Structures are given as structure tokens and as C-alpha cells.
Amino acid sequence: MARVIVKVGTSSLTGEQGQVNTAMVARLCQQVEAARHHGHQVVVVTSGAVSAGVAALGLEQRPADMPTLQALAALGQPRLMETWIHSLADHGLVGAQVLMVPHDFVNRRQYLHARQTLVRLLELGCVPVVNENDAVANDEIRFGDNDRLAALVAHLVSADVLLLLTDLDGLFTADPRRDPAAELIAHVPADDPILGVVAGGTGSSRGSGGMASKLTAARIASWSGVRAVIARAEREAVVAEAIAAAPDVGTTFEANDRRLPARKLWIAFASAPAGHLVVDDGARVALVERGTSLLPAGVVDVVGQFDEGDTLDVTGRDGVVFARGMAAADAHVLRRTAGRRTSDLPADVAHEAIHRDDLVVLP
């Protein structure tokens, strides 16, 4: 038995006017039913709430301001979910809505609650249908796409396979819509440098993802010990082929032996840095080779305005980012303590710039 996360994006799920593509939902639900028949557990991660809201109001284009996007998400989410629930029921399955926010992955208690809920739904024979809670999460729509959410959910429930469905056959050497010589990359080993490459941006005007976000999701999955597949949503039996690891299903990313905790995955991949710290060579060696905390003594420059708990990039003097972490103090405090030895710091300030529990060394 495999535990599978199936993510379908807005471009595959909605029409040009934002309306939900009920035929696509029905086709995927039929495949979910087939997977369940063979003993597999399936979680669906769906996009399309904002687009469905645009269609409901008959708007000519997707707005860009946050309050309107959140309002449209609130309008479109029940319409999107209604389509999923009814289509799953047509195939003898019980769907369950689960809305998530970044806090569910950063806070340990919330993480465990979310895991408990999703796992119990699977044990009860339900199909969880997950989406970001765009209507209330003030940075959720801006942050991104459901590709990363799907990868974090894969980590959350210890999935075996993450299937990212798109309107392309997989990852290509170039954009096949612009370059006829582009070739499909069928297999990507763990730790392949391609996982660090920035691919093309948003694939359509209706969605917020794109191949770059899918590469990030594949990297999160790999670091979670989960095999990831990027494949065309309209491909017949794509879910079954992804589970069976069919060689021609799309692009398959092998799982890495390295498995990061969810908190560190969030820090590494799913949060936007508010600034960065420049460190000396000694601090860099201590972080990379010994896994220590970053102390103020090793900080040579503080860039940006940020608060305690914000995500920061860490660079050497060469400007190359080699780590990422959560600030143990705000920018003002770190500027005041940068370069000072721990014994010289006041008792009322943080003695770490970034604690090792909140720091990830990037490959």
C-alpha cells in the first residue's frame, strides 16, 4: 500500500474564465477511486479557490490586491470544494475539506494536530481535500502556490509519492512551448544539481505556480524521503502510473536519504527571507561542518529590517547563500551585537543570532 499526495493546479483545474473544470475533477476522482481499490491512500491538494471566485463574480481578470484576493478565495472555496465532494461521492468516496496555513508546519503542536487529523481521515477511509486557507492567511496567497503546500503535506503524513499535476508532460531542458528542441527529463536522482536550478515562472495567468515552484516542491519531497513526480494532468491513468513508478509517466525525482524535520523544511523552502546576515569564514566553517548556532561574534554585516522570528539568509563574504534560519533577535539588536563575543553581550539580549535548531545548511 502506498500513501499518495495528488496535487492539481489552477491551470489544470479551471477554464479560461476561472470556472472549475468539472470533467477534469471527475477524471481525477475516478483515478483516486481506482487507487483506493488497490489499497492505496490518497490525499488531494487542490488549487483554484480564487479562480472560482473570479468566475462566480464574472470578473474579466484576476485582481492583484490582497483584500480582494482573500475575498475571492472565501467566495470560491466552497464552490471548488462542492465540486470535489460531489465528484468523489459519484465514485463512492467520502471527501473531507482541510484548510491549512504556514503556522501548521512551523508550530510543533499545530503540526501534530494537523498530522493527527489527516491520518485519522485516511484511516476512516476518507479522501482529504487540502487547500491553503487563503481567505484568512495574510501572506498565504502572496507566498505561493500549492506545490510547496503539497510537498509539506507529503512530509506531514509520511507519504510515499508526491504527484504534481500540470499542463506539461514534466520537466524539460527548456520551455517546450517556446523551444521545439526541448527534451523531457525523465529521471532526476537524489541530490542532482538540477534540483537547485530555477526554472520558468508562473505557467498561466490564472495560477500562482509554475515549474520553478514544482522544482522547489520536488526538492522538499526529496528531503522528506518522498519520491516526487511531475506529470500532465490529462494523462490517462497518471495516478496509477505515478504510484507504480512507470518510467515514462513524466519526470520522477528520487527520494533523498536526508530527511529534515518539518520546521526546518519550512525555514529552508517555504518562507521568504526578510534580510540576510554576512558571516566570517570561521562562522561559516562552524555552521557547515559542526552544526553550531550562529553567534553574534561571527556576524560581520546585517542587511535588511526584520523582526525576531523572521527568516534570514546567511551568506559568506562572497555573497553566496549557504544557510537559512530564523532570527533570534531583530535587526536593531543584531546590528548592535554583531562581531561581539558572547562574554561581552548584555544578559538581556539573545546570545545567538540564529539558534542551530532554527538553522538549515543548504546544499
Sine and cosine of phi, psi and omega as CSV:
sin_phi,cos_phi,sin_psi,cos_psi,sin_omega,cos_omega
0.00,0.00,0.67,-0.74,0.04,-1.00
-0.91,-0.42,0.53,-0.85,0.15,-0.99
-0.97,-0.24,0.84,-0.54,-0.21,-0.98
-0.82,-0.57,0.69,-0.73,0.14,-0.99
-0.96,-0.28,0.84,-0.54,0.02,-1.00
-0.92,-0.38,0.92,-0.39,0.01,-1.00
-0.95,-0.30,0.77,-0.64,0.03,-1.00
-0.82,-0.57,0.74,-0.67,-0.11,-0.99
-1.00,-0.03,0.16,-0.99,-0.04,-1.00
-0.86,0.50,-0.67,0.74,-0.06,-1.00
-0.89,0.45,-0.50,0.86,0.02,-1.00
-1.00,0.06,-0.35,0.94,-0.18,-0.98
-0.98,-0.22,-0.27,0.96,-0.06,-1.00
-0.78,-0.63,0.37,-0.93,0.05,-1.00
-1.00,0.07,-0.06,-1.00,-0.06,-1.00
-0.88,0.47,-0.50,0.86,0.00,-1.00
-1.00,-0.03,0.10,1.00,0.04,-1.00
1.00,-0.06,-0.14,0.99,-0.04,-1.00
-0.92,0.38,0.58,-0.81,0.00,-1.00
-0.93,0.38,0.74,-0.67,0.02,-1.00
-0.99,0.14,1.00,-0.05,-0.08,-1.00
-0.90,0.43,-0.51,0.86,0.02,-1.00
-0.92,0.40,-0.64,0.77,0.03,-1.00
-0.92,0.40,-0.69,0.73,0.03,-1.00
-0.87,0.49,-0.69,0.72,0.00,-1.00
-0.88,0.47,-0.66,0.75,0.01,-1.00
-0.89,0.46,-0.67,0.74,0.01,-1.00
-0.94,0.35,-0.62,0.79,0.03,-1.00
-0.90,0.44,-0.58,0.82,0.07,-1.00
-0.89,0.46,-0.63,0.77,0.02,-1.00
-0.95,0.32,-0.57,0.82,0.08,-1.00
-0.90,0.44,-0.66,0.75,0.05,-1.00
-0.87,0.50,-0.68,0.73,0.02,-1.00
-0.89,0.45,-0.65,0.76,0.02,-1.00
-0.91,0.42,-0.68,0.73,0.03,-1.00
-0.89,0.46,-0.60,0.80,0.01,-1.00
-0.87,0.49,-0.51,0.86,0.01,-1.00
-1.00,-0.03,0.22,0.97,0.12,-0.99
1.00,-0.03,0.08,1.00,-0.03,-1.00
-1.00,0.05,0.46,-0.89,0.10,-1.00
-0.97,-0.23,0.67,-0.74,-0.11,-0.99
-0.77,-0.64,0.74,-0.68,0.18,-0.98
-0.91,-0.42,0.77,-0.64,0.05,-1.00
-0.99,-0.16,0.75,-0.66,0.15,-0.99
-0.92,-0.38,0.89,-0.46,-0.13,-0.99
-0.91,-0.42,0.61,-0.79,0.21,-0.98
-0.97,-0.24,-0.03,-1.00,0.16,-0.99
0.93,-0.37,0.01,1.00,-0.04,-1.00
-0.91,0.42,-0.73,0.68,0.00,-1.00
-0.90,0.45,-0.69,0.73,0.00,-1.00
-0.88,0.48,-0.65,0.76,0.04,-1.00
-0.91,0.42,-0.56,0.83,0.07,-1.00
-0.93,0.38,-0.63,0.78,0.08,-1.00
-0.86,0.51,-0.70,0.71,-0.01,-1.00
-0.91,0.41,-0.63,0.78,-0.03,-1.00
-0.89,0.45,-0.56,0.83,0.00,-1.00
-1.00,-0.03,-0.11,0.99,0.01,-1.00
0.94,0.35,0.48,0.88,0.01,-1.00
-0.95,0.32,0.54,-0.84,-0.04,-1.00
-0.98,0.20,-0.45,0.89,0.03,-1.00
-0.51,-0.86,0.29,-0.96,-0.01,-1.00
-0.97,0.24,0.84,-0.54,0.04,-1.00
-0.91,0.41,0.19,-0.98,-0.04,-1.00
-0.89,-0.45,-0.27,0.96,-0.07,-1.00
-0.99,0.15,0.58,-0.81,-0.12,-0.99
-0.87,0.49,-0.73,0.68,-0.01,-1.00
-0.85,0.53,-0.64,0.76,0.00,-1.00
-0.94,0.35,-0.64,0.77,0.04,-1.00
-0.87,0.49,-0.67,0.74,0.01,-1.00
-0.92,0.39,-0.64,0.77,0.05,-1.00
-0.90,0.44,-0.66,0.75,0.01,-1.00
-0.92,0.39,-0.58,0.81,0.06,-1.00
-0.89,0.45,-0.68,0.73,0.03,-1.00
-0.89,0.45,-0.57,0.82,0.01,-1.00
-0.96,0.28,-0.66,0.75,-0.11,-0.99
-1.00,0.08,-0.46,0.89,-0.08,-1.00
-0.84,0.53,-0.75,0.66,0.00,-1.00
-0.91,0.42,-0.52,0.85,0.03,-1.00
-0.94,0.34,-0.66,0.76,0.06,-1.00
-0.89,0.45,-0.73,0.68,-0.05,-1.00
-0.92,0.40,-0.58,0.81,0.03,-1.00
-0.85,0.52,-0.64,0.76,0.02,-1.00
-0.89,0.45,-0.72,0.69,0.00,-1.00
-0.90,0.44,-0.74,0.68,-0.07,-1.00
-0.88,0.47,-0.70,0.72,-0.01,-1.00
-0.92,0.39,-0.65,0.76,-0.02,-1.00
-0.93,0.36,-0.63,0.77,0.08,-1.00
-0.89,0.46,-0.65,0.76,0.02,-1.00
-0.90,0.44,-0.57,0.82,0.05,-1.00
-0.88,0.47,-0.39,0.92,0.01,-1.00
-0.96,-0.29,0.34,0.94,0.09,-1.00
0.97,0.25,0.36,0.93,-0.05,-1.00
-0.90,-0.44,0.47,-0.88,0.01,-1.00
-0.96,-0.28,0.90,-0.44,0.02,-1.00
-1.00,-0.03,0.46,-0.89,0.01,-1.00
-0.67,-0.74,0.80,-0.60,0.00,-1.00
-0.98,0.20,0.73,-0.68,0.09,-1.00
-0.73,-0.68,0.90,-0.44,0.03,-1.00
-0.96,-0.27,0.74,-0.68,-0.12,-0.99
-0.79,-0.62,0.38,-0.92,0.06,-1.00
-0.73,-0.68,0.26,-0.97,-0.02,-1.00
-0.82,0.58,-0.57,0.82,-0.02,-1.00
-0.84,0.55,-0.47,0.89,0.00,-1.00
-0.90,0.43,-0.34,0.94,-0.02,-1.00
-0.96,-0.27,-0.34,0.94,-0.03,-1.00
-1.00,0.04,-0.68,0.74,-0.02,-1.00
-0.99,0.10,0.82,-0.57,-0.10,-0.99
-0.87,0.48,-0.67,0.74,-0.02,-1.00
-0.91,0.42,-0.71,0.71,0.03,-1.00
-0.89,0.46,-0.63,0.78,0.02,-1.00
-0.86,0.51,-0.72,0.69,-0.02,-1.00
-0.93,0.38,-0.60,0.80,0.05,-1.00
-0.90,0.44,-0.70,0.71,-0.01,-1.00
-0.89,0.45,-0.68,0.73,0.02,-1.00
-0.88,0.47,-0.70,0.71,-0.01,-1.00
-0.86,0.51,-0.69,0.73,-0.02,-1.00
-0.90,0.43,-0.75,0.66,-0.04,-1.00
-0.91,0.42,-0.69,0.72,-0.01,-1.00
-0.90,0.43,-0.64,0.77,0.00,-1.00
-0.92,0.40,-0.62,0.78,0.07,-1.00
-0.86,0.50,-0.67,0.74,0.02,-1.00
-0.91,0.42,-0.65,0.76,0.02,-1.00
-0.89,0.45,-0.53,0.85,0.01,-1.00
-0.98,0.17,-0.03,1.00,0.03,-1.00
1.00,0.04,0.20,0.98,-0.01,-1.00
-1.00,0.06,0.25,-0.97,0.13,-0.99
-0.93,-0.37,0.98,-0.20,0.06,-1.00
-0.91,0.42,0.73,-0.69,0.08,-1.00
-0.91,-0.41,0.94,-0.34,-0.18,-0.98
-0.97,-0.24,0.63,-0.77,0.15,-0.99
-0.56,-0.83,0.34,-0.94,0.13,-0.99
-0.95,0.32,0.56,-0.83,0.01,-1.00
-1.00,0.10,0.94,0.34,-0.11,-0.99
-0.89,0.45,-0.42,0.91,-0.10,-0.99
-0.94,0.34,-0.42,0.91,-0.08,-1.00
-0.83,-0.55,-0.30,0.95,-0.02,-1.00
-0.99,0.13,0.94,-0.35,-0.20,-0.98
-0.93,0.36,-0.29,0.96,0.06,-1.00
-0.88,-0.48,0.14,0.99,-0.15,-0.99
-0.94,0.33,-0.72,0.69,-0.03,-1.00
-0.92,0.38,-0.62,0.78,0.02,-1.00
-0.92,0.40,-0.61,0.79,-0.04,-1.00
-0.88,0.47,-0.65,0.76,0.04,-1.00
0.33,-0.94,-0.53,-0.85,-0.36,-0.93
-0.96,-0.29,0.30,-0.95,0.01,-1.00
-0.99,0.13,-0.04,1.00,0.08,-1.00
-0.88,0.47,-0.74,0.67,0.01,-1.00
-0.92,0.39,-0.64,0.77,0.07,-1.00
-0.84,0.54,-0.71,0.70,-0.01,-1.00
-0.88,0.48,-0.64,0.77,0.01,-1.00
-0.92,0.40,-0.63,0.77,0.04,-1.00
-0.93,0.37,-0.58,0.81,0.08,-1.00
-0.91,0.41,-0.62,0.79,0.05,-1.00
-0.86,0.52,-0.66,0.75,0.07,-1.00
-0.91,0.41,-0.69,0.73,-0.07,-1.00
-0.84,0.55,-0.69,0.72,-0.09,-1.00
-0.98,-0.22,0.18,0.98,0.00,-1.00
0.82,0.58,0.81,0.59,-0.03,-1.00
-0.95,0.32,0.34,-0.94,0.08,-1.00
-1.00,-0.06,-0.56,0.83,-0.09,-1.00
-0.67,-0.74,0.68,-0.73,0.17,-0.99
-0.91,-0.42,0.88,-0.47,0.00,-1.00
-0.95,-0.32,0.90,-0.44,0.01,-1.00
-0.97,-0.24,0.95,-0.32,-0.06,-1.00
-1.00,-0.04,0.69,-0.73,-0.07,-1.00
-0.59,-0.81,-0.11,-0.99,0.01,-1.00
-0.99,-0.13,0.21,0.98,0.09,-1.00
-0.87,-0.49,0.24,-0.97,-0.03,-1.00
-0.97,0.22,-0.18,0.98,-0.02,-1.00
0.44,-0.90,-0.41,-0.91,0.03,-1.00
-1.00,0.02,0.77,-0.64,-0.02,-1.00
-0.92,-0.38,0.28,-0.96,0.06,-1.00
-0.93,0.37,-0.34,0.94,0.09,-1.00
-0.42,-0.91,0.11,-0.99,0.01,-1.00
-0.94,0.33,0.93,-0.36,-0.06,-1.00
-0.91,0.41,-0.29,0.96,0.04,-1.00
-0.97,0.22,-0.28,0.96,0.00,-1.00
-0.88,-0.47,-0.42,0.91,-0.07,-1.00
-0.84,-0.55,0.96,-0.28,-0.03,-1.00
-0.91,0.42,-0.28,0.96,0.00,-1.00
-1.00,0.04,-0.02,1.00,-0.02,-1.00
-0.88,0.47,0.66,-0.75,-0.03,-1.00
-0.89,-0.46,0.59,-0.80,0.03,-1.00
-0.95,0.31,0.71,-0.70,0.12,-0.99
-1.00,-0.08,0.95,-0.32,-0.15,-0.99
-0.99,0.14,-0.49,0.87,-0.13,-0.99
-0.59,-0.81,0.74,-0.67,0.03,-1.00
-0.82,-0.58,0.93,-0.38,0.02,-1.00
-0.92,0.40,0.34,-0.94,0.09,-1.00
-0.87,0.49,0.63,-0.77,-0.01,-1.00
0.93,0.37,0.23,0.97,0.10,-1.00
-0.90,0.43,0.68,-0.73,0.00,-1.00
-0.84,0.54,-0.36,0.93,-0.04,-1.00
-0.89,0.46,-0.40,0.92,0.01,-1.00
-0.93,0.36,-0.25,0.97,0.05,-1.00
-0.99,-0.16,-0.01,1.00,-0.03,-1.00
-0.99,0.16,0.64,-0.77,0.07,-1.00
-1.00,0.01,0.90,-0.43,0.00,-1.00
-1.00,0.00,-0.20,-0.98,-0.04,-1.00
-0.89,0.46,0.30,-0.95,-0.07,-1.00
-0.99,0.12,-0.52,-0.85,-0.08,-1.00
-0.83,0.55,0.73,-0.68,-0.07,-1.00
-0.98,0.20,-0.43,0.90,-0.02,-1.00
-0.52,-0.85,0.26,-0.97,0.01,-1.00
-0.96,0.28,-0.26,0.97,-0.06,-1.00
-1.00,0.01,-0.39,0.92,-0.09,-1.00
-0.93,-0.35,0.05,-1.00,-0.01,-1.00
-0.88,-0.47,0.00,1.00,-0.05,-1.00
-1.00,-0.08,-0.58,-0.81,-0.09,-1.00
0.57,-0.82,0.05,-1.00,-0.06,-1.00
-0.92,0.38,-0.51,0.86,0.03,-1.00
-0.87,0.49,-0.69,0.72,0.00,-1.00
-0.93,0.37,-0.52,0.86,0.03,-1.00
-0.95,0.32,-0.57,0.82,0.11,-0.99
-0.90,0.45,-0.68,0.73,0.05,-1.00
-0.87,0.49,-0.69,0.72,0.02,-1.00
-0.89,0.46,-0.66,0.75,0.03,-1.00
-0.89,0.46,-0.59,0.81,0.02,-1.00
-0.93,0.36,-0.68,0.74,0.07,-1.00
-0.86,0.51,-0.72,0.70,0.00,-1.00
-0.88,0.48,-0.71,0.71,-0.01,-1.00
-0.86,0.51,-0.69,0.72,0.02,-1.00
-0.96,0.28,-0.10,0.99,0.07,-1.00
-0.98,-0.20,0.02,1.00,-0.06,-1.00
0.97,0.23,0.46,0.89,-0.06,-1.00
-0.89,-0.46,0.75,-0.66,0.10,-0.99
-0.96,0.27,0.72,-0.69,-0.03,-1.00
-0.88,-0.47,0.54,-0.84,0.00,-1.00
-0.72,-0.70,0.76,-0.65,0.17,-0.99
-0.96,-0.28,0.82,-0.57,-0.08,-1.00
-0.50,-0.86,0.22,-0.97,-0.01,-1.00
-0.97,0.25,0.75,-0.66,-0.04,-1.00
-0.89,0.45,-0.55,0.84,-0.07,-1.00
-0.99,0.11,-0.02,1.00,0.00,-1.00
-0.92,0.39,0.74,-0.67,-0.01,-1.00
-0.92,0.40,0.73,-0.68,0.03,-1.00
0.86,0.51,0.55,0.84,-0.05,-1.00
-0.91,0.42,-0.56,0.83,0.00,-1.00
-0.91,0.41,-0.73,0.68,0.01,-1.00
-0.89,0.45,-0.65,0.76,0.00,-1.00
-0.92,0.40,-0.61,0.79,0.03,-1.00
-0.91,0.41,-0.66,0.75,0.02,-1.00
-0.89,0.45,-0.65,0.76,-0.04,-1.00
-0.99,0.16,-0.02,1.00,-0.02,-1.00
0.85,0.52,0.68,0.73,0.06,-1.00
-0.86,0.50,0.71,-0.70,-0.11,-0.99
-0.92,0.40,-0.38,0.93,-0.07,-1.00
-0.94,-0.35,0.32,0.95,-0.08,-1.00
-0.94,0.34,-0.48,0.88,-0.05,-1.00
0.26,-0.97,-0.76,-0.65,0.10,-1.00
-0.94,-0.34,0.84,-0.55,-0.01,-1.00
-0.95,-0.30,0.76,-0.65,0.05,-1.00
-0.94,-0.33,0.88,-0.48,-0.04,-1.00
-0.95,0.31,0.47,-0.88,0.02,-1.00
-0.96,0.28,0.57,-0.82,0.04,-1.00
-1.00,-0.02,0.49,-0.87,0.08,-1.00
-0.94,0.35,-0.42,0.91,0.01,-1.00
-0.97,0.24,0.76,-0.65,-0.01,-1.00
-0.78,-0.63,0.93,-0.36,0.00,-1.00
-1.00,0.06,0.51,-0.86,0.15,-0.99
-0.90,0.43,0.40,-0.92,-0.05,-1.00
-0.85,0.52,-0.64,0.76,-0.01,-1.00
-0.86,0.51,-0.69,0.73,-0.02,-1.00
-0.96,0.28,-0.52,0.85,0.11,-0.99
-0.88,0.48,-0.67,0.74,0.01,-1.00
-0.89,0.46,-0.72,0.69,-0.01,-1.00
-0.87,0.49,-0.69,0.73,-0.10,-0.99
-0.95,0.31,-0.61,0.79,-0.23,-0.97
-0.82,-0.58,-0.41,0.91,-0.23,-0.97
-0.89,-0.45,0.37,0.93,0.04,-1.00
-0.67,-0.74,0.59,-0.81,-0.03,-1.00
-1.00,0.05,0.80,-0.59,0.01,-1.00
-0.91,0.41,0.69,-0.73,0.00,-1.00
-1.00,-0.05,-0.14,0.99,-0.01,-1.00
0.03,-1.00,-0.18,-0.98,0.08,-1.00
-0.48,-0.88,0.39,-0.92,0.04,-1.00
-0.93,-0.37,0.71,-0.71,0.10,-1.00
-0.98,-0.18,0.78,-0.63,-0.08,-1.00
-0.87,-0.50,0.34,-0.94,0.03,-1.00
-0.99,0.14,0.12,-0.99,-0.09,-1.00
-0.89,0.45,-0.59,0.81,0.00,-1.00
-0.90,0.43,-0.67,0.74,0.03,-1.00
-0.91,0.41,-0.63,0.78,0.01,-1.00
-0.87,0.49,-0.71,0.71,0.01,-1.00
-0.89,0.46,-0.66,0.75,-0.02,-1.00
-0.90,0.44,-0.64,0.77,0.00,-1.00
-0.94,0.34,-0.73,0.68,-0.11,-0.99
-0.97,0.26,-0.68,0.73,-0.15,-0.99
-0.99,-0.10,-0.45,0.89,-0.08,-1.00
-0.89,-0.45,-0.12,0.99,0.06,-1.00
0.90,0.43,0.59,0.81,-0.03,-1.00
-1.00,0.10,0.12,-0.99,0.21,-0.98
-0.97,0.26,0.38,-0.93,0.10,-1.00
-1.00,0.01,0.88,-0.47,-0.02,-1.00
-1.00,-0.08,0.46,-0.89,0.02,-1.00
-0.83,0.56,-0.50,0.87,-0.02,-1.00
-0.86,0.51,-0.48,0.88,-0.04,-1.00
-1.00,-0.01,-0.05,1.00,-0.05,-1.00
-1.00,0.02,0.81,-0.59,0.01,-1.00
-0.96,-0.30,-0.29,0.96,0.04,-1.00
-0.39,-0.92,0.57,-0.82,0.04,-1.00
-0.86,-0.52,0.86,-0.50,-0.10,-1.00
-0.90,-0.44,0.78,-0.62,0.06,-1.00
0.98,-0.18,0.21,-0.98,0.09,-1.00
-0.94,-0.34,0.86,-0.52,-0.07,-1.00
-0.51,-0.86,0.27,-0.96,0.01,-1.00
-0.95,-0.32,0.26,-0.97,0.12,-0.99
-0.83,0.55,0.74,-0.68,-0.01,-1.00
1.00,-0.09,-0.23,0.97,0.06,-1.00
-0.95,0.32,0.42,-0.91,0.01,-1.00
-0.99,0.10,0.69,-0.72,-0.01,-1.00
-0.79,-0.61,0.60,-0.80,0.23,-0.97
-0.99,0.13,0.49,-0.87,0.07,-1.00
-0.87,-0.50,0.82,-0.58,-0.02,-1.00
-0.83,-0.56,0.35,-0.94,0.19,-0.98
-0.99,0.10,-0.09,-1.00,0.04,-1.00
-0.90,0.43,-0.33,0.94,0.00,-1.00
-0.98,0.18,-0.10,1.00,0.03,-1.00
1.00,0.09,-0.01,1.00,-0.02,-1.00
-0.99,0.11,0.80,-0.59,0.02,-1.00
-0.95,0.30,0.82,-0.57,0.03,-1.00
-0.83,-0.56,-0.12,0.99,0.02,-1.00
-0.43,-0.90,0.23,-0.97,0.03,-1.00
-0.55,-0.83,0.59,-0.81,-0.02,-1.00
-0.32,-0.95,0.02,-1.00,-0.01,-1.00
-0.98,-0.21,0.78,-0.63,-0.07,-1.00
-0.89,0.46,0.72,-0.69,0.05,-1.00
-1.00,0.06,-0.13,0.99,0.04,-1.00
-0.44,-0.90,0.22,-0.97,0.00,-1.00
-0.98,0.19,0.12,-0.99,-0.10,-1.00
-0.87,0.49,-0.64,0.77,-0.03,-1.00
-0.87,0.49,-0.71,0.71,-0.01,-1.00
-0.92,0.40,-0.69,0.72,-0.04,-1.00
-0.92,0.39,-0.55,0.83,0.09,-1.00
-0.91,0.42,-0.58,0.82,-0.03,-1.00
-0.96,0.28,-0.49,0.87,-0.07,-1.00
-0.98,-0.22,-0.14,0.99,-0.05,-1.00
-0.84,0.55,0.75,-0.67,0.04,-1.00
1.00,0.10,-0.09,1.00,-0.05,-1.00
-1.00,-0.06,0.63,-0.78,0.03,-1.00
-0.94,0.34,0.44,-0.90,-0.04,-1.00
-0.84,0.54,-0.65,0.76,-0.03,-1.00
-0.91,0.42,-0.31,0.95,-0.01,-1.00
-0.99,-0.11,-0.02,1.00,-0.06,-1.00
-1.00,0.10,0.58,-0.82,0.09,-1.00
-0.89,0.46,0.46,-0.89,-0.05,-1.00
-0.93,0.37,-0.38,0.93,-0.11,-0.99
-1.00,-0.06,0.17,0.99,0.05,-1.00
-0.89,-0.47,0.39,-0.92,0.00,-1.00
-0.89,0.46,0.70,-0.71,0.01,-1.00
-1.00,-0.01,0.07,1.00,0.15,-0.99
-0.82,-0.58,0.57,-0.82,0.17,-0.99
-0.98,0.18,-0.68,0.73,0.13,-0.99
-0.63,-0.78,0.82,-0.57,0.03,-1.00
-0.96,0.28,0.54,-0.84,-0.05,-1.00
-0.88,0.48,-0.47,0.88,0.04,-1.00
-0.94,0.35,-0.30,0.95,-0.04,-1.00
-0.92,-0.40,0.39,0.92,-0.08,-1.00
-0.77,-0.63,0.68,-0.73,0.01,-1.00
-0.82,-0.57,0.82,-0.58,0.12,-0.99
-1.00,0.09,0.83,-0.56,-0.07,-1.00
-1.00,0.04,0.54,-0.84,0.01,-1.00
-0.96,0.27,0.00,0.00,0.00,0.00
